[in-house]
Amino acid sequence: MSSAVRSIERPADRLRRRRIVNRGMELLAWLAAAIAVAILVIVVFSVAKQGASALNLDFLTKTQVPFAAPNVHQGLANAFVGTLIIVGLATAMALPFGILIAIYVNEFAPPPIRYGVGLVLDVLAGVPAIVIGFFVFGLIVVAHGQSAYAGGFALAVLMLPLVARTTIEVLALVPNSLREAALGVGAARWRATLGIVLPQTIGGVLTGATLAVARVAGETAPLLFTSSLVTNSIDWNPSHALQTVPVAIFELSESPDPADHARAWAAAFVLLMFILFTSLLGRWLATRSRRKLGRAG
Amino acid sequence: MSTLDTTTDVTRRPLSGRRVRLGDLLLQGAAGLAALGAVVLVGLIAWKIVQGARLSISTFGLGFVTHVGWDPVHLKFGAGSFLFGTAVTSIGALILATPLAIGIALFLTELAPGGIRGPVTALVETLAAIPSVVIGLWGILVLAPILRDHVEPALHSALGFIPLFGPPNSAGTGIFTAIIILTIMILPIISSISRELFLSVPHELKEGAIGLGTTRWEMVRGVVIPYTRGGVAAAMILGLGRALGEAIAVAQVIGAFTGISWNLFNPGNSLAGMIALNYQGASSGLELSSLIYLALILLVFSVIVNIVAQLIVRHFGRHQGVAA
């Protein structure tokens, strides 16, 4: 039916209609981009506005006091310490493991195994964080109770595919002439890999690690079952369950008390600033290392 | 993936031959063990989750999946209402996020003036870096009141004849709020993959279309979209996978209600949200096991979703490689 209508349309009208449709679609695309940027600005702005007012030195250095008078300054120092320890443990576990996987996939594995391990990493990256939490609950917490070790292990499982993936990508960028040159002067494969190839990728590996830290530092779900039954005192012992910033925000946001909401905003502000800074650092490292590898090739 | 294709490469194949050095063997062994470890880890996750859910599986069987209700007093549990909540929130988010994400990707690849292309790309990707608990906090304290006071009444009065847009509830938390939050969270995933796909369309094809006198939109519809269709589908599926598994932000804004209601403004709950909200509160072994059963359902869905997305990417990647 519409083709019959079109056939009696004059060519000039038709061109105009096509131009209007084109202009409309262009406007919609501009609008979509504007909406995305606006959402980011609004979220960051609300967190900054609400968080900055509740933020002071006591917030960073003191801990929570249950049933305190309203004028007592409270803080989340225990959560900052806990996040530091748990993310540190996770990085220490995931980084060497992920780099080894990448070395195997890129330097040793025959193609079918390379494909298989890649698929396994993708599946692992797609497992919801909350399921990882239950997994570590069943593996460690049921027998040994909650601890920062269990929380760190849960975050390490989340970090592993990220670290391995980025390392595989940068290893693939290392020019083959470098490997050939190293083997050609009589170096053993292990020395060529660890001494020549891997150092070329240090920037890329750092990028991957930084972005993975930015990603898991804000994770709440895996810590609910592994490191959430905590006290309000500052604790550096990783065999205890430690409070973390994301879990603290989650618990404070569920509370009906506006003073708790203020603390949640302040914690969200600190967390967001840390994560934005870390992602920017990662992005900067990425451009730098890519430029460097590009020159080597 | 083509950069990894090194079948004829002497320097990057498994060790073989007579003169194998000890150091080489050690490195290949350690690296191979690590790779095996990743495979074992995935198996271990599946095994531990199944093991934890076993009590609930043997008590309720497959009827658990469709049973609506969560009754810790009479020990009768079911995933029905949470499956419903997960399906409605993630499909709703996908419906809202896909056109927006494709619009953003088209803007960044076809329209954006050189000066703002880089910054806007970085800003959209920064959206992905905001932790879910922060988005959820913003959702419950800022977004929910706005939706309750302005958006939901307007939608109800304009579209109230559709059962989905019933009367708003007084809290502002509910399925609709969860849909909006999930939309924000999956938007950057879909748009950044789509952007890369759109960039991969060969210039000759686009120039050919423009040369035939098409407008920019007709070129996009006739060349860019058909060329990247498979990849965009995979991006949508990956976004869906992210939405299915999001626990914290959903738990904060969905209102925690067990039951099925077609009114989007009512509270509900999703599989992941239900698990997150009950981390301290399982009153019996059977309830804990049932929560793990929910996690098992979630695990099965997310594995299927990710494998399907990867297969699509690989299939179309090869197909497009031939076409180009």
Interface residues (C-beta under 8 A of the other chain):
Chain A: R18 R19 V21 N22 M25 E26 L28 A29 W30 L31 A32 A33 I35 A36 V37 I39 L40 V43 V44 S46 V47 Q50 F97 L100 I101 I103 Y104 V105 N106 E107 F108 A109 P110 P111 I113 R114 G116 V117 L119 V120 L121 D122 V123 L124 A125 G126 V127 P128 A129 I130 V131 I132 F134 F135 F137 G138 L139 V157 L160 P161 A164 I168 A172 L173 N176 R179 E180 L183 A188 R189 W190 R191 A192 T193 L194 A214 R215 A217 G218 E219 T220 A221 L224 F225 S228 L229 P246 I249 F250 S253 E254 H261 A264 W265 A268 L271 L272 I275 L276 S279 R283
Chain B: T3 L4 D5 T6 T7 D9 V10 T11 R12 R13 P14 L15 R21 G23 D24 L26 L27 Q28 A30 A31 G32 L33 A34 A35 G37 A38 V39 L41 V42 L44 I45 K48 I49 Q51 G52 P99 L100 A101 I102 G103 I104 L106 F107 L108 E110 L111 A112 V120 A122 L123 V124 T126 L127 A129 I130 P131 S132 V133 V134 I135 G136 L137 W138 I140 L141 V142 I184 L187 P188 S191 T215 R216 W217 E218 V220 L238 G241 L244 G245 E246 A247 I248 A251 Q252 A272 I275 A276 Y279 Q280 L291 I292 A295 L298 L299 S302 V303 V305 N306 I307 Q310
